Amino acid sequence: MVSSKRQALCPKSFMSRSIHPWLLLSIFTLIAPTFLVVTRHLVAPHPASAQPASITCNPNEQLESKLATLTNQAREALDRQDAETAGTALQEAITIALQVKNTPFQADLVQSWLIEPYNGFPTLRIIQLNQQLKSPQKLRALLDQFLTLTNRLPSANSAEKTRAFVAIARQYAALKQLRIANNLMARARQLEPQIKAPDLRAIALIEIAEAYAELSQPQVAQTTLAQVEKILPRLAVEESNRIVERAAVTYARIGNYPKAQQTLERLSKVPEAFANTQESIVQTYLSNGKLADAEKLAQSISATPQKISALAKVAIAYRKTPSQSTSLFRQATTLAQSVEDPYQKDTLLQKLVEAYVQAEQLDAALQLAKSVKNLRTDTLKSVVVAHQEAGKTAQAKALLSQQLVAIKALSDSWEQRGQVWTVIETAIAANQFDWIREDWAQISSIDYGLMDWQIIQIAKAYAQTGQHSQAAEWVRKLPLENRPLEQIRALSAIALVTAQAGNSTLANQMLEQALQTIDPLDKAYRERINREGGDLFSLERFKPTALASIALVYSQTQQPEKARQLLQQVVVFSSKIDDPSIASFTDNPFAQFIEAKQYLGALQIAEGTAFPEVKSARLQTSALGLLTINRFDLVQPIANQTTEPVSKTQLLLAIAQRYTELNQSQKAVSYLAQAFQVAQTIPGEESQFDRLGTDGGTVIPIETDRGSMLEAIAIQYARVNRMSEAMKVANTLKEKATRDEAIQKARCARTTSMRA
């Protein structure tokens, strides 16, 4: 197994034996998802007697791998509200999906973005993306791609295809592309009869009806609703009730209120569904300008939660009639306060707080918010931001401070930490940076205060408001005497935001000012630790890490010479903090540059590293990063000076892989030949294994053994259509089972590369 000393030296990705060898230096995952991966499975305790596994050759393997990676990237970016990244990844994913011959992958992409609700919310991912993008042009491009992809689905996917046409049509309608929307709706109606399952057909029909209601085509919507009703008897009770809810609301939306009421009555024996539908119809009345009818229906709702919500909606609609609005709000508030369950009571009151904000009754919203024990993030944010925008800064600050008091009363420190950051995020949204500084003592008294990354995040957020100088001054005024590194990092982050906003002169002034403060801060920090005691490692890492933070911004803003000069100092001061017995492998100057993909600076730090094992690992990592920017001129010397056989083989194989991606197969072959020569010198048994469990019964192949590396080289030869070389390498394997498996994988690799 890997020694503890080695673990101290290298990131986890350097140590793992469960991934393929040339990914052990896993910064190469920054390169394309086409990077070759071959995984061995858990094996029996006696591997020598094992038969070669049957290799299933999937001609779409590489494309499917890319598709899965891009789809995950798009979903994750959407979750963190990074619409640009989500949109770009999704466009690339659809492009690849159009090349894949395996229909389930295409249907899955359509389903996850156009059909399935987004994270449990009653909306679709495509709608969420549109709301975040705020770019009709980009949405139109995505819709065009999705339409092409949906057209490719076969008749076996008639349900998904029908619903996708409807979803795309609704989005085109939102873009005022009504001709396209209507054409797609007509295609959906033509396709819908092909759906065999009654439940799927009912869902497709109700979505068609809802879409026609939105398109202001009540006759078609009503005809479709009649088709829905004919299918209802064939559905399970719960499914039928859900469809009936939607049908009643759709009837109301197209103005057929008698039919809506008649349909609603079918839910009379299902109280919650009945009340939910009543509330939805109230909203429909309001959308159609029928305030009196909406109020009448709201008053008739018997279920308290739905009645409160409906009354609040009507109250918002009456905001231009203050007396009527206030009366309805009071009634709703009285009802909410009468609820016995404390959690439900808080939930209902928070909804009313948000309703007061929407009705622009901010004083009432603030007053009610103060009575809620645990305000949700979105509720707190809506109140604070509304007051800030209305110029009521004092009230906004008071509510934020009140939340801190409530958080201090919590007994769980983890909960305190999460709640504090929630309040800080609210303050950021309301541009209440002054409040953060003013209440810093209170914030710092809760579970040791803010974490380092949170301080930097706040500073960046302040700078992103465009107030760059104010943000820098704000950081300088923070009481960070015992955390000087975070002051430099925060100032560096602000400088980067400033430069990215186009003001490079001011950014450089900020960096120079930060640079000038390092020595005074270092002196004061040393004096404090000598006087009061403290973490000596933190003291030693302050200066090199602070210098590296500034150098990193110079590197990111294309000022390589300034970065190089600072990094010369970083290397000198880093000798103490690179000691593998005490060093952190994630929070150091080298890691900073790697994380920021500034590989030239990372290489400079690696070359100046004093400890041999650390230096070797860093050079390998730098090399893999440099390959992503095609700096073969800098990678070749690293490969030449690497002497350890496994590391050298890995790096040569990585170079070959990159040349393969760039369609330079001759150069790839040259490096594969070198890798083959070196791999044959890897010591030890051809196949090596780790044994896990108390009895050693679980056996895992070590994927840095000679056999694994030779197999990888054979497969890569096959990728560049050099099968004779691939077979030659594979046939050097002595164990028959391993040799036969490598040959099968190489043949499969050739097939998949020809399809990619």
KEVEX-798053 format. One record per residue: residue in one letter; x, y, z of N, C-alpha, C in turn. Coordinates in steps of 0.05 Angstrom, whole numbers, plus 5000, padded with zeros to 4 digits. Layout:
// KEVEX-798053
aXYZXYZXYZ
...
***
This chain:
// KEVEX-798053
m501749765000500050005000501850255000
v500650484995502150734993502950825021
s505450905024506450975050505251235060
s505251285086504151525097505851765089
k508451715085510151935076509452025048
r508851835031508051905004505452055004
q503651975022501052115025501452405032
a503452455049503952725057505052895034
l506352755015507552904993505552984972
c503652804966502152834941499252854946
p497752984928494852984928493752704927
k491252674935490052404935490152284907
s489752454887489752354859492452234852
f494652314865497152194859497351914871
m495751854892496151614907494251394898
s491951464887489951264882490851054863
r490250794870490950574852488450464839
s486250604843483750504831483150634804
i484850824796484550944770486950874752
h486550924727488650834709491250984713
p493550854708496150964716496751244706
w496251294681497051564672495151784681
l492951704695491251904708492051944737
l494051794747494851834774495852114779
l497052234758497752514759495352674749
s493252684765490552724754489953004746
i491953174746491353444735490753414705
f491453184694490953134666487953114660
t486353084682483453084678482553354668
l484253554670483653814658483453804628
i484853604617484753564588482053444581
a481653404556479053324546478053064557
p475353034557474252784566474852544548
t476352594527477152374509479452224520
f480552304543482852174554482251884559
l483951704550483351424550483251314579
v481151174585480851054611480150754607
v481650584619481050304619481050204648
t478850104658478650034686478649734689
r480249644708480149364716478249334739
h477049104741475049054762476348914786
l474848904808475648744831475948454821
v478048324831478548054822478547854845
a478447604838478447394858481147374871
p481347234895483847224910486147094894
h485546934873487646794859487646884829
p488647134824488447254797489747094775
a491846944782493346804761491646604747
s489646494761488046284749485546404735
a485246664737482746784726482846774695
q480446754684480146754655479847044646
p480647114622480347394613477447464611
a476847704621474147804620473247844591
s470747794586469747844559469348144556
i470548264536470448554532468248614513
t466348784523464248874506465149134492
c465249124467466349344452464049534444
n464149764454462049964449463250174430
p462250184405463450374385462950664392
n460950714410460350994418461751074444
e463550904454464650944481465751214486
q467451304468468751574471466651794471
l464851784451462851984449460951984474
e460251754483458551734506459951844531
s462551794533464051894556464052204555
k464552314531464452604529461752714536
l459652574526456952664530456252664560
a457052454574456452434602457852654618
t460352714610461952924624460653194620
l459953254595458853514589456053554601
t454453334601451853354613452053414643
n453853274656454253324685455253614690
q457053704672457953984675455654184672
a453954134653451654314649449754314673
r449254074684447454054707448654194731
e451154134736452454254760452654554757
a453254654733453354944729450655074733
l448554944724445855044728445155054758
d446054854773445454844802446855074816
r449255154807450555374820450055644806
q448155644788447155884774449356004757
d451055834745453055924726451955874698
a450156054689448656004665450455994640
e452556154639454256144615455555874611
t456755774633457955504632455955294625
a453555314638451455114633450655114604
g450255344593449355364565451455264546
t453955334551456055244533456354934534
a456354824558456654534562454254384549
l451854504552449554374541449554374511
q450454594499450654604470452654394459
e454854374473456854164465455753884469
a454253844491453053584496451053504474
i449453694466447453634445448853574419
t450953724413452553674388453553384388
i454553294410455553014412453252824411
a451052884425448752704426447752654397
l447952844380447052814352448852624337
q451252574347453052384334452852104345
v451752074369451551814382449251654370
k449851404365447851234353446051084373
n446851114399445450984420443151154429
t440651094421438351264426437851334455
p438251144474437751214502439251454512
f441651504502443151744510441751994500
q440751984476439352214465436752264480
a435252044485432652074499433052174527
d435252084540435852174567436452474569
l437852574549438552864548435953024544
v434252934526431653074522429953064547
q429852824559428152794583429052974606
s431652974611432753114635432453414632
w432453524608432353814604429553914596
l427953754583425453844572422953724585
i423353514600420953374611420953344641
e423253254653423253204681423353474697
p421853494719422053734737424953774746
y425654014750428354084759428554084789
n430153894799430753864828428253874845
g426153754836423653734852421853984849
f422754184835421154424831419254384807
p416954514807415054474785415854644760
t418354594752419254734728421354554714
l422254634691424154474676426854604676
r428954434671431654544670431954754648
i430654714625430854904604429755174612
i427555174628426355414637428255554657
q429355394676431355514695433655634680
l434655494660436955604645436155854631
n433855874619432956114606432856344625
q431756294649431556514669434356614678
q436256434679438956514687440456644664
l440056544639441556644616440756934609
k438156974609437057244601438057324574
s438257124556439257184529437557034509
p435657174496433957034476435556894454
q437757014446439356904424440456624432
k441556614456442656354465440556154469
l438256234480436056044484435155944457
r434856114437433956034411435955834399
a438455874402440455684392440155404405
l439655404431439255154445436755014437
l434655174433432055054424432354934397
d433755064379434154954353435654684354
q437654674372439154424375437354204387
f435754274408434054084420431953984400
l430954154383429054074363430253864344
t432653914335434053724318434353454332
l435153464358435553224374432853074378
t430753224384428153094388427152964362
n427653084339426852974314428252704309
r430552664321432052414317430852184333
l429252234353428252024370426351844353
p426451584356424851404340421951394351
s420251244338417451224345417151084372
a419050924380418950794406418950994429
n420051224423420051444443417951654438
s415551564429413451754422412551924445
a412551814470411751974493413652204498
e416252124499418352334504418352534481
k418052434457418152614433415852814434
t413452714440411152894441411453104462
r412253024486412553214508414853414503
a416953314490419153494483418253704463
f416753624443415653824423414054034438
v412453954457410754144472412554334488
a414554224502416354394518417854594501
i418854504478420254674460418454894449
a415954814441414055004431413455224451
r413255154476412655354497414955554499
q417355454497419655634498419855814473
y419255704450419155864426417056084429
a414756014440412556204444413456424462
a415056354483416056564501417956754487
l419156664465420856834448419356974426
k416656944427414957064407415256944379
q416256694379416456544354414056374351
l411756504347409156364348408756164325
r409756234302409356044279410755784284
i413155794294414655544300413255404323
a412355554343410955424366408455274357
n406855404340404455274330404955024313
n407055044297407854814281408654574298
l410054634319410954424337408554304353
m406754474360404354374374402654194356
a402554264330401054094311402453824309
r405153824309406553574307406153404332
a406053534355405553394380402853254380
r400753404369398053284367398053044348
q399553064327399652844308401052594320
l403052644336404652424347403352294372
e401752454386400652364412399052094410
p397452044389395951794387397751544387
q400351574380402151344379403051254407
i402451414428403151344455401251124465
k402250894472400650664479399750674509
a401550744527400950734555398950954563
p396650884576394651094582395751314600
d397451244620398451454638400251654623
l401951544605403751724590402151884570
r400151774558398551924539396952144553
a395952084577394452294592396252524599
i398652464607400552684614401152854590
a401752714567402252864542399953034534
l397552934536395153084528394653334547
i395053294573394653524591396753744586
e399153654579401153854572400554004546
i399353854527398553984502396354184508
a394354104524392154284531393254534545
e395054504564396254734579397654914560
a399154804541400654964522398755124504
y396555004495394655154478393255364494
a392855324520391755534537393655774538
e396155714540398155934541398356074514
l397755924492397856044466395256184458
s393456204478390856344473389256204451
q389255944451387555794432385755614448
p383655734460381855584479380455354466
q379655374441378155154428379754904426
v382254934417383954694415384554584443
a384954764462385454674490383154514500
q380654614495378254484505377854214492
t378354194466378153944452380153734463
t382553834469384553654481383753564509
l382653744524381753674551379553454550
a377853474530375753264526377052994521
q379352994507380752744502381952634529
v382852824545384052744571381852604588
e379452714588377352604605376652324596
k376852254571376251984562378351784572
i380751874578382851694587382751654617
l381651844632381851844661380951574673
p378751454664377851204676379850974675
r381850994657383750784653386250824670
l386251044686388551114702388251024731
a390450984745390350934774389251184787
v388051154811386651374824388551614829
e390851564840392651794846393451934820
e394151784799394851914774392552064762
s390151954764387752084754387352354768
n387652354795387252594811389152814802
r391652734798393652934789392853064762
i391952894744391153004718388653174721
v386753094738384353254742384953534753
e386853544772387753804783388553994760
r390253884742391254054721389054124700
a387253934696385053984677383254204687
a382654204714380854404725382154684722
v384754704728386154954725386255054696
t386654864678386754934649384055034639
y381854904648379255004641378855294651
a379755344675379555624685381255814669
r383555724661385355894646384255974619
i382655794607381455864581378656004584
g377956054610375556204615373056034618
n373255774618370955594621370655534651
y369755734666369655704695367555494704
p365255474691363355264699364554984697
k366054934675367254674671369554634691
a370854854697373054834717371854754744
q369654874752368354804777367354514777
q366154434754365154164752367453964755
t369654024742372053844744373153844772
l373154074784374154104812372653924831
e370053904827368353744845369153444845
r370453354824371353084823373453024844
l374553244856376653214876375653264904
s372953284907371753354933372453164955
k373052914948373652714969376752684973
v378152874961381152874965381753164974
p381453215000381553495010384053655002
e386453535003388853694997388953764967
a388353564950388253624921386153824915
f383853804928381653994924382554284930
a383754304954384654574962386854684944
n388754514937390954594919389854704892
t387854564882386654644857385154904860
q383654934882382355194887384355424887
e386555384901388555594902389655654874
s390055454858391055494830389055644813
i386455584817384355724802384156014811
v384656064837384756344847386856504831
q389156374827391256514811390356554782
t388856374772387856404744385856634742
y384156654762382256884763383857144763
l385957154780387557394782388957464755
s389957254742391357294716389357404695
n386857334698384757424679383457684688
g384457804710383358054720380758034735
k380057794744377557764759378157754789
l378657994800379458004828377257924847
a374858014842372557954860372057654860
d372157524837371757234836374057084851
a376457194847378757074861378457084891
e377557324901377257354930375057174940
k372857154925370656984934371556694936
l373056594917373956324917375956284940
a377756474944379756454965378356434992
q376256584996374856585022373456315026
s372856175005371455915007373255685013
i375855715011377655495015377655425045
s377355165051377255085079379955005091
a381754915074384354835084386055085090
t387055105114388455345123390855425106
p392755245101395155335086394455445059
q392655305044391955405017390355655018
k388755685039387155935042388956175047
i390856135064392756355070394256435045
s395256235030396656295005394956434985
a392456344982390556474963389956754972
l389356794998388757065007391157255002
a393557155006395957325002396157404973
k395557214955395657274926393657494919
v391257474930389257674925390057944937
a391257934961392158174974394258324957
i396058174945398058294927396658424903
a394658284892393258394869391858654876
y390958684901389558924910391459144921
r394059124915395959304928395459604921
k393959654899393359934892390760024907
t389659834922387359904940388259824968
p389759994981391059925006389259815028
s386859925031385059835052384259545048
q383559475023382759205016385159015020
s387459095011389858925013390558875042
t390559085058391259065086389358885101
s386858905095384758735108385258445102
l385858375076386358105069388957995082
f390958165083393458085096393058025126
r391458195139390958155167389457885172
q387557835155386057585157387957345153
a389657365133391557145128393557105151
t394457335162396457325184395157205209
t392657285215391257165238390956865235
l390256775211390056495206392756345210
a394856465200397456345203398356325232
q397856535247398656535275396956345292
s394756255281393056065296393855775292
v395755725274396655455268398255355292
e397755115301399055015325401854895319
d402154765297404854645290406854875286
p408954885302410855115300412255135273
y413054905261414354905236412555015214
q410054905213408154995192407455285196
k407355365221406655645227408855835216
d411455755221413655915211413655925181
t413055705168413055685139410955875127
l408555865139406356035129406956335134
l408056395157408756675162410856775143
q412756605136414856695117413656745089
k411756585081410456635056409056905056
l407856975079406557235082408557465082
v410857415094412957625093413657685064
e414057475048414757515020412457645005
a409957575012407657704999407558005006
y408058075031408158355038410258505022
v412558385017414658505001413658554972
q412358344961411258374934409058594932
a407658624954405558834955406659104962
e409359124966410759364973409959485000
q409059305018408459395045410859305063
l413059455060415559375072415559385102
d414259585114414259605143412859365155
a410659285143409159055152410758795148
a412258785126413958555121416158525142
l417358755148419458755169418458675196
q416158785203414958725229414258435231
l413158315211412458035211414957865211
a416957945196419457785194420757765222
k420557965238421757965265420457755283
s417957675276416557485293417057195285
v418557155263419056885253421756795265
k421756565277424156465291426456405272
n425856265251428056175233427356255204
l428056495197427456595170429056435149
r427756345128429056225105430856425091
t432856315077434756495063433356675043
d431556555027430256725006428356925018
t427156855041425357055054426957285065
l429057215080430757425092431857605070
k432757485048433957635026431957825014
s429457725010427457894997426858145014
v426758105040426058335058428358535059
v430758425063433158605066433658755040
v433558615017434158744992431958954986
a429458894992427259084987427659335003
h428359305028428859545045431259705035
q433359565027435759705017435059854992
e433559734973432859864949430960104953
a429460084975427660304982428960524998
g431560495002433060695018432760665048
k431660445057431260405086433560225096
t435960345096438360205103438360115132
a437560295150437560225179435859985185
q433559975172431759745177433059485167
a434359505144435659265132437859165151
k439459355161441659275179440559155205
a438359275215437259175240436258885237
l435158815215434158545210436558355208
l438658435195441058265193442258215221
s442458425237443558395264441758215281
q439158245277437258075292437757775286
q438457715261438957445253441457335267
l443457505270445857425284445257345313
v443557505326442857445354441457165355
a439657115336438256855336440256625331
i442156675314444156465308445856395332
k446656605348448256555371446856385392
a444156385391442656225410442455925402
l443355865378443355585369445455425384
s444955175389446855015405448854865387
d448154815362449854665343451754855328
s454354805332456254995320456254975289
w455754725278455654705249453254855238
e451054835252448654985243449155285245
q450555375266451255655268452955745244
r454955585237456655665215455155695189
g453355505183451755515159449855755159
q448655815182446756035184448156305181
v450556325192452056575190452556645161
w453456435146454056485118451556565102
t449356455110446756525098446156815102
v446656915126446257195131448157375115
i450657275114452657425099451957445069
e450957225058450157225030447857415026
t446057435045443857625043444957915044
a446857965061448058225063449458305036
i450758105024452058154998450058224977
a447858074976445758124957444558404960
a444558504985443458774990445658984990
n448058914982450359104982450859225010
q450459055030450759145058453559075068
f455659155053458359095061459159255086
d458059495089458659645113457659505138
w455259385136454159235159456059005166
i457158865146458958645152461358735168
r462458965160464759065175463959175203
e461659305204460759415229460159205250
d459058975241458258755259460358535259
w462758595250464858395248465358255275
a465358405297465758285323463658075329
q461158145323458957955328459257705310
i459957755285460357535266462657355275
s464757475284467157325292466757165318
s464757245334464257105359462656855355
i461656805331460056565326461756355313
d462356145327463855915317466456005304
y467956165317470556255308470456435283
g468156525276467956725254468056605226
l468456775207468356685179470956535171
m470556345153472856195143474356375123
d476856285117478656445099477356495072
w476256275060475156305033472756485033
q471356495056468956665057469656965057
i471857035070472857305070473457395041
i474857225027475657284999473157304982
q471257124986468757134971467257394974
i467157494999465857755004467357974990
a469957974992471558184979471058194949
k471057954937470557934908467758044901
a465857964918463058054913462858354914
y464258474933464258774935465458894910
a467758784901469058894877467258854852
q465758634851464058584828461758774826
t461258934847459259144845460259384829
g462859374822464159604807465459804826
q465159764852466459954871469159844879
h471059844861473559714865475259844887
s475560104887477160234907475860214935
q473160234935471760204961472159924972
a472159724955472459454964475259414976
a477259524964479959504974480159645001
e479059875003479160025029477659875050
w475459745043473859585061475459365073
v477059225056478759015066480859115085
r482059345078484159455095483059525123
k480559595125479359675151478459435167
l478359195155477558965170479658895192
p478758815215480658735237481858465232
l483758455214484958195206487858175216
e488458305238491258305248492358025252
n490557845261491457565265491057385241
r490257505218489857355194490957525170
p493457595171494557775150494457655122
l494757385120494757265094492057315080
e489957305095487257345082486957635073
q488257825086488158095076489458115048
i491857995046493258005020491657854998
r490657625006489057464986486557614977
a485257744996482857894990483458134971
l485658274978486458504961487258404933
s488558174932489358064906486857984890
a484857874903482357794889480958044878
i480958264894479658514885481158624861
a483858604861485458704839484758544814
l484458284816483758124793481058204781
v479058244798476458324789476658594775
t478258774787478659044775479859024747
a481958854745483258824719481258704698
q479758504707477858384689475658574680
a475158784697473258984690474359194671
g476959174664478159344645479859574656
n480159584683481759794695484359684705
s486159624686488659494693490559684709
t490359944703492060134718491360124748
l488860144755488060134783488759864795
a488359644779488959374789491959354797
n493659454779496559444785497259614809
q495959844812496460004836495659854862
m493459714860492559554883494659334890
l495659204869497558984873500159094885
e500959334876503459454886503059534916
q500759644922500159714950500059464968
a498959254957498859004973501658894977
l503258914957506058824958507558974980
q507159234981508559405000507659345029
t505359235033504459175060505358905071
i506558735053507258465062509358475084
d511558625080513658635100512658745127
p511258975128510159065153508258865167
l506658735151504758535162506358295173
d508458215158510057995167511458055193
k512558295196513958385220511958385244
a509658505240507658515261506758245269
y506458065250505457795255507557645272
r510157675265512257545280512457645308
e512157905311512258015338509957915355
r507557895343505257795358505657505367
i506657335348507057055355509257025376
n511457185373513557175393512557255421
r510657445421509657555446507457375458
e505657275441503257135450503256835444
g505156745427505056475418503156435394
g503356215381501656165358502755955340
d501655935316502355725297504755815281
l507055695286509555775272509455705242
f508055485235507855415207506355635192
s504155735204502655945191504356195187
l506056245207507856475205509756435181
e510956195179512956155157511656155129
r509156075128507856055102506656325093
f506556525112505256775105506556915081
k509256955083510557115063510556985035
p511356735033511356615006508556594994
t506556525011503856505000502656774993
a503356975008502357245002503657344976
l506257304973507557374948506457224924
a505856964928504756804907501956894899
s500356994919497657094912497757324894
i499757504898500057734881501157654854
a503157474854504357374829502257234812
l500357104825498356954810496557154794
v495957374806494257574792495857694769
y498457744773500057844751500057634728
s500257384735500157174714497457164700
q495357194716492657174704491957424687
t493457634691492957884675495157924655
q496457704646498457714625500757904630
q501857894654504258044662506357844672
p507357664654509057444662511657524675
e512857744667515357824678515057904707
k512958054714512558124742511957874759
a510457694747509957444761512457284766
r514157274745516657124747518457234770
q518657494771520357624791519357564819
l516757574823515757514850516057214857
l515757044837515956764842518856684849
q520756834840523556784849523756814879
q522357014890522357044919520656824933
v518556744920516856534931518456284935
v520056214915521655964916523555984940
v524756214944526756244966525356214993
f523056344996521756335022520156085027
s519855915007518155675009519655435020
s522255455024523855225031522855095057
k521955255076521055145101518255025100
i516555135082513755035082513354805063
d515454735048515254505029516054245042
d516954245067517854005081515453805081
p515753575069513453385067512453285093
s514053315115513053215141511053405153
i510853655144508953845156507353995135
a508053975110506754145090503954055083
s502354255075499754195064500054165034
f498853965022499053924993496954074978
t495054204992492954344978493054644981
d494254745002494355035007497155125008
n498255164984501055254981501255404954
p503355554950503555704925503355534899
f504555304899504355124876501455054871
a500054974891497254894888495555124878
q496155374888494755604878494955634848
f497355604838497755644809496555414793
i496655174803495354944789492354984788
e491155054811488255094812487355304792
a488955514789488255734771489155684742
k490255444737491155364710493255544699
q494955644717497255814709499755634710
y500055474689502055264690504955354687
l505355574674508055674672509155754700
g507455894715508255964742508655724760
a506855524756507055274771509755144766
l510555144740513055014733515355154746
q515355424747517455574760517755494789
i515455474803515455394831516455104834
a515554934816516454654817519454624814
e520554774794523454754789525054854813
g523955034829525355144851524855004878
t523254794877522654644901525054494911
a525554514937528054394949527854094954
f525553994962525353714970524853544945
p526653344940526653194915523953064908
e522752924928520252784921518052984915
v517953204930515853404924516353534897
k518953584891519653704865518853524842
s519353264845518653074824515653074819
a514153054840511153054837510153304824
r511353534833510453784822511153814792
l513453724785514253734757512353574739
q511653334749509753174734507053314731
t506153424753503553564752503653804734
s505853954735506154184717506254094688
a507553874683507753774656504953714644
l503453584660500753504651499053754646
g499353954663497954204658498854344633
l501554344629502654474605501754334580
l501154074581500153934557497454044549
t495854144568493254254561493454504544
i495754644546496154884530498354834509
n498854574504500654484482503454594484
r504454614508507254704512509054454513
f509254314490510854074489513854144493
d514554394486517354474489518254474518
l516354524536516954524565516554254577
v514754094565514253824577516453634570
q517553654546519653464537522053454557
p523053684566525353674585524553534611
i522053564620521253434644521253134640
a520253044617520252764611523052654610
n524852814598527652724595529052684622
q528452864641529852854667528452664687
t526052564680524752374697526052104694
t526851984717528251724716526551494726
e524651544744523051334755521351214733
p521450954728520150834704517150884702
v515650844724512750884722512151164715
s513351364729512751644724513451724696
k515751624686516651684659514751574638
t513851324643511951194625509351354624
q508451424647505951574649506051834633
l508251974637508552234623508852204593
l510352014584510651964556507951884543
l506451724558503851644548501951874547
a502152054566500452294566501152474543
i503752504536504452664513503352534487
a503552274486502452134462499452174460
q498052164483495152204483494452484473
r495952684482495452964474495852994444
y498052884433498552894405496252754389
t495252534400493052394388490652574386
e490052714408487752904408488053124387
l490553194382491153404363491453294334
n490853044331491052914305493852914293
q495752894311498552874302499552594309
s498652404294499052124301501952044299
q503552154281506352074278507852144303
k507352384314508752464338507752284362
a505152224362504152044383505551774382
v505951664358507251404355510151414366
s511451634361514251664370514351644401
y512551784414512551774443511551504454
l509851374440508951114448511250914447
a512950944427515250774425517150814449
q517551064457519151114480517851004505
a515251044507513850944531514050634533
f513950504510514150214509516950124520
q519050264511521650194520521950224550
v520950444561521150504589519450314606
a516950264596515150094611516249814616
q517849714597518949444601521049434624
t521849664633523849674655522549704682
i519849724683518449754709518949494725
p520049524749520749284765518249144777
g518748904787516648754801515248564782
e513148444794511548254779509948404757
e509348264736507748384714505048484724
s503748324740501148394752501448394782
q500748624794501048644823498248724835
f497948654860495248684873495448774901
d493548934909493149004938490948824949
r491248744973489148584986487948745008
l485248755008483748905028482048715045
g481248815068479548655086481348515106
t480048425128481548295149482848035140
d481547895121482647645111484047675084
g484247925074485447965048483947855025
g481247815030479647685009478947854985
t479048124989478548304966481148384954
v481448314928483948364914483548574893
i485148784893484949004874487549024858
p487349024832489749054815491149324821
i493749314823495349564824495749654796
e494749884789494849964761497250134753
t499350114770501950224761503949994756
d502949754755504749534750505449524720
r507449364714508449354686506249264667
g504649074675502548974657500449184650
s499649344670497749554665498749754646
m501349834649502450034632502849934603
l503649694600503849584573501149564560
e499149474575496449464564495549744554
a496149944571495350224563496750314538
i499250234535500750314511499550174486
a498849924489497649774467495049904458
i493449974478490850094471491250364457
q493250514466493750774453494850744425
y496450544421497250484393494850434376
a492950284386490550214371488950464365
r488950654384487450904380488451054355
v491051024350492151174326492450984302
n490950754304490750574281493450444274
r495050384295497550244291497349974304
m495749794292495049544304497449354306
s499249364287501549184289503249244313
e503649504319505049574343503449504368
a500849544366499149474389499349184396
m499249014376499448724380502248654391
k504248784380506948724390507248784419
v506149014428506349084457504648884473
a502248834464500548654479501748374482
n503048284461504248014462506747994479
t507748214489509948194508508948124536
l506348144540505248064566505447764569
k506547674592507047384595504647234604
e502947354621500547214631498447204609
k497546964603495646934581493047094585
a491947084609489447224615489747524610
t492047634620492547924616493047984587
r494547814574495147864546492647854528
d490947654533488447634517486647874522
e486547964547484848194553485848444539
a488548484540489748724527489148724497
i489348484484488848464455485948534449
q484048434466481248504461480748804464
k481948924485481549204489482849374467
a485049284457486349434435484549424410
r483449194404481749174381479249344384
c478149344408475849514414476549814411
a478949884421479850164420480050254392
r481050084374481250164346478450224335
t476550044341473850084331472650344341
t472950394367471750634379473050894369
s475750884365477151124355476251184326
m475650984311474751034283471951164283
r470451124304467751234305467651514319
a469751574333469751824350470052074332
***
